[in-house]
């Protein structure tokens, strides 16, 4: 083809027509947007290309953040490696852009006629085939005619089958639907993903009866079942005479809500609430994390921990349907009522995936085994969750989250017989890819509209200024959480929100240094007493599980500690030789089996603190005398004397706890009508309010449960500066 255009640089060949990058005849796997970025740089030779020019070339019809370009450059550098001189193939020029560091030349494409023909059959090969006999009787000729007829009919039959199969195969070829008309239908900015996130699960759900959209909104201390017009309007709270109500499902007859009450790591009671009026009725025999009615309303599937249950629609006749390989969430029925798909959290790796099971409990299997988005980094955490069928069962959509961003993806909702016969796997197709993350997909009853929560996750660090009694921006209002100061007060840690990369800086923001990089994800970082190491609860780049690992304060690779997995809230001993932690209640088969443990860093030995059963999220006092921890009811803080192993109630509170530098006070959060940062004196249980939180919506990767303290005892919070609204888009199936 004369219009083919090939570029060569170093050992690489870039086919600009087919958008293929190869080296020594081997095609490299590079995402399309990254290839477009490379092509733009190649077309400019060694000239500098500004970031704006690259953004316009790669994303000509949309506005994207500069971070997308940075990610493409990262992917290309990782794939290309280093030049023979040891330089990057792509150079960054501060405040100017990027340039290619090696010469580029165009290459004439090879003629397609140059492809060598297949070798001819040799004479010996011909002679080795026996020749048919030229002498035959009349009966032999008749037999051959009959045989030919049979062959002809067989060939015709095979042709018909192949044609029918081909038609069916063509008919079953997945063709992703299209979406259009992205319309915002709420405008209040409220949090719309409360219930499941507070319990350590995936994003909460939306429901629609066609005229209205229903969801849970508010903070963890004051959630409310809320509705909005599907055409767009102000939101209204649905009256619920239930404490801490969270919407779980809406009946297909649009006559009742299924609501959970409270936030309990064991499970919450379920209620049936008739609407628009009626008396709520508790399902006395059932507690659950999540649940869903069957399409006909006659059955109720619900999950609690690693167990999937089935009951009658009114909650009676409950029985266990299956044991799950992880914590179950978000069960969703196929429209014909024969299958369930649900989200299962892999406890060891702390990631979620979609699974499927027949309604009779048979055939539990992963829905998309080993699938990852094409642009996912090796070892990067990818969460797949929250799937739902279209009302006709033809489509199935779900949520995929990576690097702090979520999008909606699609696969066919049912299998044709040809795909089932040949075990053909359907490759998911991306549905959304805009500026906002898209969460929790839900269809309208007629299947013509898809609703999502559109989220721009961003926080703003704020410090309480006691002189004026208000929170003010800190470090320029950085979008970060999990702030922790070194013991000498000279350094602080924070983690970018929502990405989860770890950073170190001086308290004034100077000498800023990044300490972790994708796919490493950090949470709950804590300085060692000598300031040389940082203990982190999170995931390192082997992605085997979430656990405690150490990162050198000056930077370096993370080192996993030999602990049991599932631990949280690391807290150093005063001498820096041990780390205290607890099990995470939601990661255990039996949440009531949580306890506080001490890991001896050098030996790897682990011991359980006597009397700490049923307690979690511990914090060691700086003088080493006490430990403060939460009870499983989330509202009770206890303090333990490590010398006597006696535990006693300290106060009622929520969130995380922090010790004052002199070990006299424990800081915590008070929720309710008068939210505040509080503190209690250990000696006499005197309680004081430190900072008022009324009118402040906290954010972060623990949904506002975490706060920090300056060396002077001033609280630091992550104030929600993002947006979270419900959007509707027109859904057009193929």
C-alpha positions in Angstrom: 0.0 0.0 0.0 1.5 3.3 -1.1 -0.2 5.3 1.7 1.4 3.3 4.5 3.6 5.4 6.7 6.3 3.8 8.9 8.6 5.6 11.3 11.7 4.1 12.8 13.6 5.3 15.9 16.1 3.3 17.8 15.2 -0.4 17.4 11.4 0.5 17.2 9.1 0.7 14.2 5.8 2.6 14.4 3.2 1.9 11.8 1.2 5.2 11.7 -1.4 3.7 9.4 -2.3 0.7 11.6 -1.1 2.3 14.8 1.2 -0.6 15.7 4.5 -0.4 17.6 7.0 -3.2 17.1 10.6 -4.1 17.8 12.5 -6.7 15.9 9.2 -8.0 14.4 7.5 -8.3 17.8 4.3 -6.2 18.3 4.2 -4.4 21.6 1.0 -4.0 23.6 0.5 -0.3 24.1 -2.9 1.4 24.7 -4.3 3.4 21.8 -4.0 6.8 23.5 -0.4 6.2 24.5 0.3 5.2 20.9 -1.3 8.4 19.7 0.9 10.3 22.2 4.0 8.6 20.8 3.0 9.2 17.2 2.6 13.0 17.9 6.1 13.1 19.4 7.5 11.0 16.5 5.9 13.3 13.9 7.7 16.3 15.5 11.1 14.5 15.4 13.2 15.9 18.1 11.2 19.1 18.5 9.6 20.0 21.8 5.8 19.4 21.9 3.9 21.3 24.5 1.6 19.5 26.9 -1.4 21.5 25.5 -0.5 20.4 21.9 -0.3 16.8 23.0 -3.7 17.0 24.9 -5.3 18.5 21.8 -3.8 15.8 19.5 -4.6 12.8 21.6 -8.0 14.0 23.0 -9.2 16.4 20.2 -12.9 16.3 21.2 -12.8 16.3 24.9 -11.3 18.1 27.9 -9.1 15.9 30.0 -6.8 16.4 32.9 -3.0 16.7 32.5 -2.7 13.5 34.6 -4.0 11.5 31.7 -1.1 12.7 29.5 1.4 12.1 32.4 0.1 8.5 32.6 0.6 8.0 28.8 4.2 9.2 29.1 4.8 6.8 32.0 3.4 3.9 30.0 5.6 4.7 27.0 8.7 5.1 29.1 8.1 1.8 30.8 7.6 0.1 27.4 10.5 1.7 25.6 13.1 1.4 28.3 16.3 3.3 27.9 18.4 4.3 24.9 21.8 2.8 24.4 23.2 6.0 25.9 21.1 5.3 29.1 18.6 8.1 28.5 14.8 8.0 28.4 13.4 7.9 24.9 11.0 10.7 25.9 12.5 13.7 27.7 10.6 16.1 30.0 11.4 19.8 29.6 10.1 21.7 32.6 7.3 24.1 31.8 7.7 23.4 28.0 6.6 19.9 27.2 8.2 16.7 25.9 10.5 15.6 23.1 11.9 12.5 21.6 15.6 12.1 22.3 16.6 9.9 19.3 16.5 10.5 15.6 13.4 9.6 13.6 13.4 8.4 10.0 10.7 7.3 7.6 10.8 3.8 6.2 9.4 2.7 2.8 6.8 -0.1 3.5 7.4 -3.5 2.0 5.2 -4.5 -1.0 2.6 -7.0 -0.1 3.7 -8.9 -3.2 7.0 -9.5 -1.5 5.5 -12.1 0.8 7.0 -15.4 -0.1 4.6 -17.9 -1.7 4.0 -21.3 -0.1 6.4 -23.9 -1.5 5.1 -26.0 -4.4 4.4 -29.7 -3.9 7.4 -31.8 -5.1 7.3 -34.6 -7.6 8.1 -37.1 -4.9 5.1 -35.9 -3.0 2.9 -36.4 -6.0 4.2 -39.9 -6.7 3.5 -40.9 -3.1 -0.2 -40.5 -3.6 -1.8 -43.7 -4.9 -3.5 -43.3 -8.3 -7.1 -44.4 -8.5 -7.8 -47.5 -10.6 -9.0 -46.9 -14.2 -10.7 -50.3 -14.4 -14.1 -50.7 -12.7 -17.1 -52.9 -13.1 -20.6 -51.5 -13.7 -21.6 -52.3 -10.2 -18.5 -50.4 -9.0 -19.5 -47.4 -11.0 -23.0 -47.6 -9.5 -21.5 -47.8 -6.1 -19.3 -44.7 -6.8 -22.3 -42.8 -8.1 -24.3 -43.6 -4.9 -21.3 -42.7 -2.8 -21.0 -39.4 -4.6 -24.6 -38.6 -4.0 -24.2 -39.3 -0.4 -21.2 -37.1 -0.2 -23.0 -34.3 -2.1 -25.9 -34.5 0.4 -23.5 -34.6 3.3 -21.6 -31.6 2.0 -24.9 -29.8 1.5 -26.1 -30.6 5.0 -22.8 -29.5 6.4 -23.0 -26.3 4.4 -26.5 -25.6 5.8 -25.3 -26.2 9.3 -22.2 -24.0 8.8 -24.4 -21.3 7.2 -26.9 -21.4 10.1 -24.1 -21.4 12.6 -22.4 -18.5 10.8 -25.6 -16.5 10.8 -26.2 -17.3 14.5 -22.5 -16.5 15.3 -22.9 -13.2 13.4 -26.1 -12.5 15.3 -24.3 -13.1 18.6 -21.3 -10.9 17.9 -21.3 -8.5 20.8 -22.0 -5.0 19.7 -21.7 -2.5 22.6 -24.6 -0.1 23.0 -24.1 3.7 22.8 -24.9 6.3 25.3 -25.7 10.0 24.8 -27.3 13.0 26.5 -25.4 13.0 29.7 -27.9 14.9 32.0 -27.4 16.0 35.6 -30.6 15.4 37.6 -29.4 16.3 41.1 -27.7 19.5 42.2 -27.3 19.2 46.0 -23.7 17.9 46.2 -24.6 15.4 48.9 -22.7 12.1 49.5 -24.7 9.3 47.8 -22.6 6.2 48.6 -22.9 6.0 52.4 -24.0 2.5 53.6 -21.7 0.1 51.8 -18.7 2.3 52.0 -19.0 2.6 55.8 -19.1 -1.2 56.1 -16.0 -1.7 53.9 -18.0 -2.6 50.8 -18.3 -1.3 47.2 -20.3 1.7 46.1 -23.9 2.0 47.1 -26.8 1.5 44.7 -29.3 3.5 42.8 -32.9 2.5 41.9 -35.5 4.1 39.6 -39.3 3.5 39.1 -39.2 5.5 35.9 -40.5 8.7 37.4 -38.1 9.1 40.2 -34.6 7.9 41.3 -34.0 6.6 44.8 -30.7 6.4 46.7 -29.1 6.9 50.2 -27.6 10.3 50.9 -25.9 12.0 53.7 -23.1 11.4 56.1 -22.4 8.2 58.0 -23.9 9.6 61.2 -27.1 10.8 59.4 -27.9 8.9 56.3 -31.3 9.3 54.7 -33.3 7.6 51.9 -33.7 10.2 49.3 -35.5 10.7 46.0 -35.2 13.0 43.0 -37.3 13.4 39.8 -35.9 11.4 36.9 -36.3 14.6 34.8 -34.2 16.5 37.3 -35.2 18.4 40.4 -34.4 19.2 44.0 -33.9 16.1 46.2 -36.4 15.2 48.9 -35.8 12.9 51.9 -38.2 10.0 52.3 -39.6 9.8 55.8 -38.2 6.7 57.6 -39.0 6.0 61.3 -35.8 3.9 61.4 -32.3 4.7 62.8 -29.6 5.2 60.2 -31.6 4.0 57.3 -29.9 2.9 54.0 -31.7 1.9 50.9 -31.0 -1.7 49.8 -33.7 -2.4 47.1 -37.0 -1.2 45.7 -39.7 -3.7 44.8 -40.5 -4.2 41.2 -44.1 -3.3 41.9 -42.7 0.1 43.2 -44.7 -0.3 46.3 -42.0 -1.0 49.0 -38.5 -0.1 50.0 -36.0 -2.7 51.4 -34.0 -0.8 54.0 -31.2 -1.7 56.4 -30.9 -0.1 59.8 -27.6 1.0 61.5 -24.0 0.3 60.6 -22.9 -3.0 62.1 -19.9 -5.0 61.0 -21.8 -8.2 61.8 -24.9 -7.4 59.8 -27.8 -4.9 60.0 -31.5 -5.6 60.4 -33.7 -5.4 57.3 -37.0 -3.6 57.1 -39.8 -3.5 54.5 -41.1 0.0 54.2 -44.3 0.5 52.1 -44.5 3.7 50.1 -46.0 6.2 49.7 -47.5 5.3 53.1 -47.5 2.3 55.4 -46.1 0.9 58.5 -42.5 -0.4 58.3 -42.1 -4.1 59.2 -38.8 -5.6 60.3 -37.7 -8.9 58.9 -37.1 -10.5 62.4 -35.1 -13.5 61.3 -32.7 -11.7 58.9 -29.7 -9.5 59.3 -27.6 -8.7 56.2 -25.0 -6.5 54.6 -26.9 -6.3 51.3 -30.0 -7.9 49.7 -32.3 -7.9 46.6 -35.8 -9.1 45.8 -36.3 -11.4 42.8 -38.1 -9.9 39.7 -41.4 -11.4 40.8 -40.8 -10.4 44.5 -41.3 -14.0 45.7 -37.7 -14.5 46.8 -35.1 -12.5 48.7 -31.4 -13.1 48.2 -29.1 -11.6 50.8 -25.5 -11.7 51.8 -23.8 -11.7 55.2 -20.1 -12.0 55.3 -19.0 -15.0 53.2 -22.5 -16.5 53.0 -25.3 -16.1 50.4 -28.8 -16.8 51.6 -32.2 -17.3 50.0 -35.6 -16.5 51.7 -39.1 -15.9 50.7 -39.9 -12.3 49.7 -41.3 -11.5 53.2 -38.1 -12.9 54.9 -39.5 -16.2 56.0 -38.0 -19.6 55.1 -34.4 -18.5 55.1 -31.7 -21.0 54.1 -28.1 -20.8 53.1 -27.6 -20.9 49.4 -23.8 -21.0 49.1 -20.5 -20.2 50.8 -18.6 -17.5 49.0 -14.8 -17.1 48.5 -14.9 -13.6 50.0 -17.3 -11.1 51.5 -20.4 -10.8 49.3 -22.2 -7.6 48.2 -24.7 -6.2 45.7 -26.6 -9.4 44.7 -28.6 -8.8 41.5 -31.1 -11.1 39.8 -31.2 -11.8 36.1 -34.6 -10.6 34.7 -35.7 -14.2 34.2 -35.0 -15.0 37.8 -32.6 -17.9 37.1 -29.3 -16.4 38.0 -27.6 -14.1 40.5 -24.6 -11.9 40.0 -22.9 -10.4 43.0 -19.7 -8.5 44.0 -17.3 -10.6 46.1 -14.4 -8.9 48.0 -11.2 -10.9 47.8 -10.1 -10.5 51.4 -6.5 -11.4 50.9 -5.9 -8.9 48.1 -8.6 -6.4 49.1 -10.0 -6.3 45.6 -13.5 -6.9 44.3 -14.7 -9.0 41.4 -18.0 -10.1 39.9 -19.3 -13.7 40.4 -22.3 -15.6 39.1 -24.4 -18.4 40.6 -27.6 -20.1 39.6 -30.7 -19.3 41.7 -30.7 -22.8 43.0 -27.2 -22.4 44.4 -25.3 -24.4 41.7 -22.4 -23.3 39.5 -20.7 -20.5 41.5 -18.1 -19.1 39.2 -16.1 -15.8 38.5 -17.8 -13.8 35.7 -14.7 -12.3 34.2 -11.8 -14.4 35.4 -8.4 -12.7 35.0 -9.8 -9.8 33.0 -8.2 -6.4 33.4 -8.8 -3.2 31.5 -6.3 -2.8 28.7 -4.7 0.3 30.2 -4.2 -1.2 33.7 -0.6 -1.3 35.0 0.9 -4.6 35.9 0.2 -5.3 39.5 -2.2 -2.4 39.8 -5.2 -2.8 41.9 -8.4 -3.1 39.8 -11.8 -3.3 41.5 -14.8 -4.7 39.5 -18.1 -4.4 41.2 -21.7 -3.4 41.3 -23.2 -5.0 38.2 -26.8 -4.9 37.0 -28.8 -6.2 34.1 -30.9 -4.2 31.7 -34.7 -5.0 32.1 -34.8 -7.2 29.0 -31.6 -9.1 30.1 -29.7 -8.2 26.9 -27.1 -6.0 28.5 -25.1 -6.2 31.7 -23.2 -3.2 33.0 -20.8 -2.9 35.9 -18.2 -0.6 37.5 -14.4 -0.8 37.2 -12.1 1.3 39.5 -8.4 1.8 39.2 -6.1 4.7 40.3 -8.9 6.4 42.1 -11.1 6.6 39.0 -14.3 4.6 38.1 -16.0 3.9 34.8 -18.9 1.9 33.6 -18.3 -1.2 31.4 -20.6 -3.5 29.4 -20.9 -7.1 28.4 -23.8 -9.0 26.8 -26.4 -9.9 29.4 -27.1 -13.4 28.1 -25.2 -16.1 26.2 -26.2 -17.4 22.8 -25.9 -21.1 22.0 -23.0 -20.6 19.7 -21.0 -18.7 22.3 -21.9 -21.3 24.9 -20.9 -24.2 22.6 -17.5 -22.8 21.9 -17.0 -21.2 25.4 -16.4 -17.9 23.8 -15.4 -15.2 26.3 -17.0 -11.7 25.7 -14.5 -8.8 26.0 -16.0 -6.0 28.1 -16.4 -2.6 26.4 -16.1 0.8 28.2 -19.3 2.8 28.4 -18.2 6.0 30.2 -14.8 7.8 30.0 -15.6 11.4 30.8 -14.0 13.8 33.3 -16.1 12.5 36.2 -15.9 9.0 37.7 -19.1 7.0 37.1 -20.4 4.8 39.9 -23.3 2.5 40.7 -25.1 2.0 37.4 -28.8 1.5 37.3 -31.4 1.2 34.5 -34.8 2.7 34.2 -37.7 0.2 34.0 -38.0 0.6 30.3 -34.2 0.1 29.8 -33.8 3.4 27.8 -32.0 5.3 30.5 -28.9 4.5 32.5 -28.3 6.3 35.8 -24.9 6.7 37.5 -23.4 8.6 40.3 -21.0 11.1 38.8 -18.1 11.8 41.1 -15.2 14.2 41.1 -13.3 13.0 44.2 -11.3 15.8 45.8 -10.6 16.8 49.3 -9.0 19.9 50.9 -6.7 19.6 53.9 -7.7 22.0 56.6 -6.2 22.7 60.0 -8.1 24.0 63.0 -7.0 27.5 63.9 -7.8 27.9 67.6 -7.3 31.6 67.5 -10.4 32.1 65.3 -12.1 28.9 66.2 -12.4 27.7 62.6 -10.8 25.3 60.1 -8.6 27.0 57.5 -6.8 25.5 54.4 -3.6 23.7 55.2 -0.7 23.2 52.7 -2.6 25.2 50.2 -5.7 23.1 50.5 -4.0 20.0 49.2 -6.2 17.1 48.2 -4.9 14.6 50.7 -5.7 12.5 53.8 -3.9 10.5 56.5 -1.7 13.3 57.8 0.9 12.2 60.4 3.8 14.2 62.0 7.2 12.8 62.9 7.9 12.8 66.7 10.2 15.7 66.4 7.6 17.7 64.5 10.1 18.4 61.6 8.3 16.3 59.0 4.9 15.2 58.0 3.3 12.5 55.9 0.2 12.7 53.8 -1.4 10.5 51.1 -2.8 12.0 47.9 -6.6 11.7 47.6 -8.0 9.7 45.8 -4.9 8.2 44.2 -3.2 6.9 47.5 0.4 7.9 46.8 2.5 8.6 49.9 4.4 12.0 50.2 6.7 13.6 52.8 7.3 17.3 53.3 8.2 19.9 55.9 5.2 21.3 57.9 5.3 24.4 55.6 5.0 22.2 52.5 8.7 22.6 51.4 11.1 19.7 50.5 8.1 17.7 49.1 9.1 14.2 48.2 7.0 11.3 46.8 7.7 8.1 48.6 5.4 5.6 46.8 4.3 5.1 43.2 1.6 3.1 41.4 0.7 0.3 41.7 1.7 0.7 45.4 -1.3 2.0 47.4 -0.8 3.4 50.9 -3.2 4.0 53.8 -2.9 4.9 57.4 0.8 5.8 57.3 2.7 6.3 60.6 6.2 7.6 61.3 8.5 5.4 63.4 9.7 7.1 66.6 13.2 7.6 65.2 11.8 9.0 61.9 13.7 6.5 59.8 10.8 4.3 58.6 7.1 4.6 57.8 4.6 1.9 58.6 1.8 1.7 56.1 -1.4 -0.4 55.9 -2.0 -1.0 52.2 -0.8 -2.9 49.2 2.7 -3.2 47.8 3.5 -4.0 44.2 3.1 -7.8 44.5 -0.7 -7.2 45.0 -1.0 -10.5 46.9 -2.8 -8.9 49.8 -3.2 -5.8 51.9 -1.0 -5.8 54.9 1.5 -3.7 56.9 4.7 -2.8 55.1 7.6 -0.5 55.7 8.9 2.3 53.5 12.2 4.1 54.2 11.6 7.7 55.1 14.2 8.8 52.5 12.5 6.7 49.9 12.9 3.2 48.6 10.9 0.0 47.8 8.3 -1.1 50.3 9.1 -4.1 52.5 6.2 -6.3 53.7 6.2 -7.3 57.3 5.6 -11.0 58.2 2.1 -10.5 59.6 -1.1 -12.4 59.1 -2.9 -10.2 56.6 -6.1 -8.2 56.9 -4.5 -5.9 59.6 -5.2 -2.3 59.9 -4.3 0.9 61.9 -0.5 0.3 62.5 0.8 2.0 65.7 4.4 2.1 66.8 5.8 1.2 70.2 7.7 4.1 71.9 11.1 2.3 71.2 10.2 1.5 67.6 10.8 -2.2 67.9 7.1 -3.3 67.6 3.9 -2.4 65.8 0.4 -2.7 67.2 -2.5 -3.5 64.9 -5.8 -5.1 64.7 -7.8 -7.4 62.4 -10.2 -5.6 60.2 -13.7 -6.7 61.2 -15.1 -6.8 57.7 -12.3 -9.0 56.5 -13.1 -11.9 58.9 -15.6 -14.7 58.7 -16.5 -13.9 62.3 -16.2 -10.1 63.0 -16.6 -10.8 66.7 -13.2 -12.6 66.5 -11.2 -9.4 66.0 -8.4 -8.6 68.5 -5.4 -6.4 69.0 -2.0 -7.8 68.1 1.7 -6.8 68.5 4.2 -7.5 65.8 7.8 -7.6 66.8 9.5 -6.1 63.7 12.9 -7.8 63.9 11.8 -11.3 64.8 8.4 -11.3 63.0 6.8 -12.8 66.2 3.1 -11.8 66.8 1.3 -11.8 70.1 -2.3 -11.0 71.0 -2.9 -8.4 73.7 -4.8 -10.1 76.5 -8.4 -9.0 76.9 -8.5 -7.3 73.5 -10.9 -9.7 71.9 -13.7 -7.7 70.1 -11.6 -4.6 69.8 -10.0 -3.0 66.7 -8.2 0.1 65.3 -5.8 0.4 68.3 -3.4 3.3 69.0 -0.5 2.9 71.4 0.1 5.9 73.7 3.4 7.7 73.2 4.7 6.7 76.6 3.8 3.0 76.0 1.5 2.7 79.0 -1.9 2.5 77.3 -3.7 1.5 74.2 -7.0 3.0 73.0 -9.3 1.0 70.7 -12.9 0.7 69.4 -15.5 -1.8 70.3 -17.4 -3.6 67.6 -20.4 -1.4 68.1 -18.4 1.5 66.6 -19.6 3.9 69.3 -17.5 2.7 72.3 -13.8 3.6 72.9 -11.9 1.6 75.5 -8.5 2.1 77.1 -6.3 -0.8 78.1 -3.5 -0.8 80.6 -0.7 -2.8 79.1 0.8 -3.6 82.5 -2.3 -5.0 84.1 -4.2 -6.0 80.8 -7.3 -4.3 82.3 -9.6 -2.7 79.8 -12.2 -0.1 80.7 -14.7 2.2 78.9 -13.3 5.6 78.0 -16.0 7.4 76.2 -18.5 7.1 73.3 -17.0 8.1 70.0 -16.4 7.3 66.3 -13.8 7.3 63.6 -10.1 7.0 64.5 -8.4 7.9 67.7 -5.3 10.0 68.3 -3.1 10.4 71.4 -1.8 13.7 72.6 2.0 13.9 72.7 2.0 13.7 76.5 -0.2 10.6 76.5 -2.8 12.4 78.7 -5.6 12.9 76.2 -7.3 10.7 73.5 -8.8 12.6 70.6 -11.8 11.2 68.6 -14.8 12.2 66.6 -18.3 12.9 67.8 -21.1 12.4 65.3 -24.8 13.3 65.4 -26.5 16.6 65.6 -23.4 18.3 67.0 -20.4 16.7 65.2 -17.0 17.7 66.6 -13.4 16.7 67.2 -13.4 15.8 70.9 -10.9 14.7 73.5 -11.1 12.8 76.8 -8.5 12.8 79.6 -7.5 9.3 80.6 -7.0 10.1 84.2 -10.5 11.3 85.1 -12.5 10.8 81.9 -13.0 14.6 81.5 -14.5 15.3 78.0 -13.8 18.5 76.1 -14.8 19.7 72.6 -11.8 20.7 70.5 -13.2 21.7 67.2 -16.8 22.1 65.9 -17.6 20.2 62.7 -21.1 21.4 62.1 -21.5 22.4 58.5 -18.4 20.5 57.4 -18.6 17.5 55.2 -15.4 15.4 55.7 -14.0 13.2 53.0 -11.1 10.9 52.3 -10.6 7.2 51.6 -12.1 6.3 55.0 -15.2 8.4 54.2 -14.4 11.1 56.8 -13.5 8.7 59.7 -9.8 9.8 59.8 -8.2 13.0 61.1 -4.7 14.1 62.1 -3.2 16.2 64.9 -0.4 18.8 64.7 2.3 18.5 67.4 0.3 21.3 69.2 -2.9 19.3 69.2 -4.7 21.1 66.4 -6.9 18.8 64.4 -6.3 18.4 60.6 -9.2 17.1 58.5 -9.9 16.4 54.9 -12.8 18.5 53.9 -14.9 17.3 51.0 -14.2 19.6 48.0 -15.5 17.3 45.3 -18.8 16.8 43.6 -21.2 13.8 43.7 -24.4 14.0 41.7 -26.7 11.6 39.8 -26.6 11.7 36.0 -28.9 10.1 33.4 -27.9 9.1 29.9 -29.9 7.8 27.0 -29.2 4.0 26.5 -29.3 2.7 22.9 -28.9 -1.0 22.6 -27.6 -2.5 19.3 
